[in-house]
C-alpha cells in the first residue's frame, strides 16, 4: 500500500516543504489538511474522500479552504472531514466564518468514531496526545500491514500512546526540534529527535519516518540522525512528495 507525504513541515510552509498532509490514494484517505492539501488533486483516484484531522491548529486545517480547487470537475459520491466535535465546531465557526470564507465548503463534517472502516478491510483508530488544545494520533490496521501517524505531541518512551502504536510496520512521527531545545518542545507540545527514536524502539515498530520538521531548519543535516539511528536504525526524514510502501 502507498502512503504519500504531501506536506512534511509544521507551523508555516517554506521553499522546501508544505505543512501537514498525508494521503493514501488507493483508499481515498487523507490525514490532516495543511497547506499541502492542494496536492491531493493530483492523486485523487476514488469517488469518496475521507479527511481525518488530528486537531484544529491552522497548519493542519487551513488546506480545507482549498477544497473547491481540489474537487474541481471531479465526480465525487462523498467527501467527509472527520475530527473531534469541538475541533470541527471551531473550524466551522472560525475558519469558515463568512468574514473569512464567504461560501459553504464542499464537504460534510462528522465526529470521528472510535473505529472508522477503511477500504480493503482496514480500520482506523485514534488515541489522545499531549498538545496545547489537544490532539489525537491515528493507527491504521489491515490483516497484513499497519501504520501510525503521530504528530503535535511531546515524544517520550513512557508516553501512554506508545502502547497504541506498538508493532506497526510504519510509524510517521513528528520531529520539530533537534535535541537542543527540550524546554521549547515541552512548552509548545512538540518532539525532539532522540525521544522520537526512543518511542520507535520502545514500541517495536518496523520503520520510522520523521515529519513536521521545523521550517526554520535550512537543512535536514541539522538533525543528528547518526545519534538517533544508534537508538533506532530504520529512521529517515520525510520530504514532500515522498512515497512510502508498507
C-alpha positions in Angstrom: 0.0 0.0 0.0 1.2 3.5 -0.8 1.4 6.5 1.6 2.2 9.9 0.1 3.8 12.5 2.3 2.4 15.6 0.6 3.4 18.1 3.4 6.1 17.5 5.9 6.6 20.7 7.9 4.7 22.4 10.7 3.7 26.0 11.6 4.3 27.5 8.2 5.5 26.4 4.7 8.9 27.2 3.3 10.5 26.8 -0.1 11.1 23.0 0.6 8.1 21.9 2.5 4.4 22.4 2.8 2.5 21.9 6.1 1.0 18.6 7.3 -0.9 16.4 4.8 -0.6 12.7 4.2 -2.6 10.6 1.7 -3.4 7.0 1.0 -4.6 7.5 -2.6 -5.8 3.9 -3.1 -8.2 4.4 -0.2 -9.3 8.0 -0.7 -8.0 8.8 2.8 -6.1 12.0 3.8 -4.6 12.6 7.2 -4.5 16.3 8.1 -5.2 19.2 5.7 -2.3 21.6 5.9 -1.0 23.8 3.1 -0.1 20.7 1.0 -3.8 19.9 0.6 -3.8 21.3 -2.9 -1.6 18.4 -3.9 -4.4 15.9 -3.2 -6.0 16.8 -6.5 -3.0 15.2 -8.4 -3.6 11.8 -6.7 -7.4 11.7 -6.3 -8.4 8.4 -7.7 -11.6 7.4 -5.7 -15.2 8.6 -5.7 -15.1 9.2 -1.9 -12.6 11.2 0.1 -12.2 10.9 3.9 -10.1 13.6 5.6 -9.1 12.8 9.2 -7.9 15.7 11.3 -5.5 15.3 14.3 -6.5 18.7 15.7 -7.6 22.1 14.5 -4.4 24.2 14.6 -4.1 26.2 11.4 -1.1 24.4 9.9 -3.2 21.2 9.9 -6.5 22.5 8.7 -6.3 25.6 6.5 -5.9 23.5 3.4 -9.6 22.7 3.8 -10.2 26.1 2.2 -8.6 24.8 -1.0 -11.2 22.1 -1.5 -13.1 23.8 -4.3 -10.0 23.5 -6.5 -9.1 20.0 -5.2 -12.5 18.8 -6.3 -12.9 20.9 -9.4 -14.7 18.9 -12.1 -14.5 15.7 -10.1 -17.5 13.5 -9.7 -17.5 12.6 -6.0 -20.0 10.5 -4.2 -19.0 11.8 -0.8 -16.4 14.0 0.9 -16.2 13.9 4.7 -14.0 15.6 7.2 -13.6 13.7 10.4 -12.5 15.2 13.7 -13.2 15.7 17.4 -16.6 17.5 17.7 -15.1 20.6 19.4 -12.4 20.9 16.8 -14.9 20.7 13.9 -17.1 23.3 15.6 -14.1 25.7 15.9 -13.3 25.1 12.2 -16.9 25.9 11.2 -17.2 29.0 13.3 -13.8 30.5 12.6 -12.1 29.2 9.5 -15.3 29.2 7.6 -16.8 32.3 9.1 -18.3 34.3 6.3 -16.0 37.1 7.2 -13.0 34.9 6.3 -14.5 32.4 3.8 -17.9 33.6 2.4 -19.2 30.3 0.9 -20.1 26.9 2.3 -17.2 24.4 1.9 -17.8 21.5 -0.5 -17.8 18.7 2.1 -19.6 17.4 5.2 -18.2 17.2 8.7 -18.6 14.3 11.0 -17.4 13.5 14.5 -14.7 10.9 14.4 -15.8 7.5 15.6 -13.8 5.1 17.9 -13.3 3.0 14.8 -13.5 4.1 11.2 -13.7 1.4 8.5 -11.4 1.9 5.6 -11.3 0.3 2.1 -9.5 -3.1 1.7 -10.7 -4.2 5.2 -8.8 -1.6 7.1 -9.7 0.1 10.4 -8.6 3.5 11.7 -8.5 4.1 15.4 -7.3 7.1 17.3 -5.8 8.0 20.7 -5.1 11.2 22.7 -1.8 13.0 22.6 -0.3 15.7 24.8 -0.5 19.0 22.9 -1.9 22.5 23.7 -5.6 22.4 22.8 -5.4 18.6 22.5 -4.5 16.4 19.6 -5.1 12.8 18.5 -2.9 10.2 16.8 -4.0 7.6 14.3 -3.4 3.9 13.9 -4.5 2.1 10.7 -4.6 -1.7 10.6 -5.2 -4.3 7.9 -4.8 -8.0 8.2 -1.3 -7.9 6.7 0.0 -4.4 7.4 -0.3 -1.4 9.8 0.9 2.2 10.2 0.6 5.0 12.7 0.6 8.8 12.4 1.7 10.8 15.5 2.1 14.5 15.2 2.0 17.5 17.5 2.9 15.9 20.8 5.8 15.6 23.2 7.6 12.3 22.5 8.5 10.1 25.4 9.2 6.4 25.6 7.0 6.4 28.7 4.1 8.2 27.0 0.7 6.4 27.0 0.5 6.4 23.2 3.5 4.1 22.9 1.2 1.1 23.6 -1.3 2.3 21.0 1.3 2.2 18.2 3.1 -1.0 19.3 4.3 -3.2 16.5 3.2 -1.1 13.5 5.1 -1.6 10.2 5.4 2.1 9.7 5.4 5.0 12.2 5.2 8.5 10.8 6.1 10.8 13.7 6.6 14.5 14.2 10.1 15.8 15.0 10.0 19.5 15.2 13.2 20.0 17.2 16.7 18.6 17.4 17.9 17.7 20.9 19.0 21.2 21.9 15.5 22.7 22.7 13.7 20.4 25.1 12.2 23.2 27.1 10.7 24.7 24.0 9.4 21.3 22.9 7.7 20.9 26.2 6.2 24.4 26.1 4.9 24.1 22.5 3.8 20.4 22.7 6.3 19.1 20.1 9.0 16.5 19.9 12.8 16.4 20.0 14.7 13.8 17.9 16.2 11.4 20.5 12.8 10.9 22.3 11.2 10.1 19.0 13.8 7.4 18.2 13.2 6.1 21.7 9.5 5.9 21.1 10.0 3.9 17.9 12.4 1.5 19.7 10.1 1.1 22.8 7.1 0.5 20.5 9.0 -2.1 18.4 7.9 -0.5 15.1 9.2 -1.6 11.7 10.2 1.7 10.3 10.3 5.4 11.4 9.8 8.4 9.1 10.1 11.9 10.6 7.7 14.7 9.6 6.5 18.1 10.9 10.1 19.2 10.5 10.9 22.7 11.8 10.6 25.1 8.8 13.4 27.3 10.2 15.9 24.4 9.6 17.8 25.3 6.5 18.9 21.6 6.1 17.9 18.2 7.4 21.6 17.9 8.4 20.7 20.0 11.5 19.2 16.8 12.8 21.8 14.4 14.3 20.4 11.3 12.6 23.6 9.3 13.3 23.0 9.6 17.1 19.3 8.8 16.7 20.0 5.8 14.5 22.0 4.2 17.2 18.8 4.0 19.1 16.6 3.1 16.1 18.4 2.3 12.9 15.5 2.3 10.5 14.9 6.0 10.7 14.7 8.6 7.9 13.5 12.1 7.4 10.4 12.6 5.3 10.3 15.1 2.5 7.4 16.5 0.4 6.1 14.1 -2.2 7.9 11.1 -0.7 6.1 7.8 -1.5 6.2 5.1 1.2 5.3 1.5 0.6 4.2 -0.5 3.6 
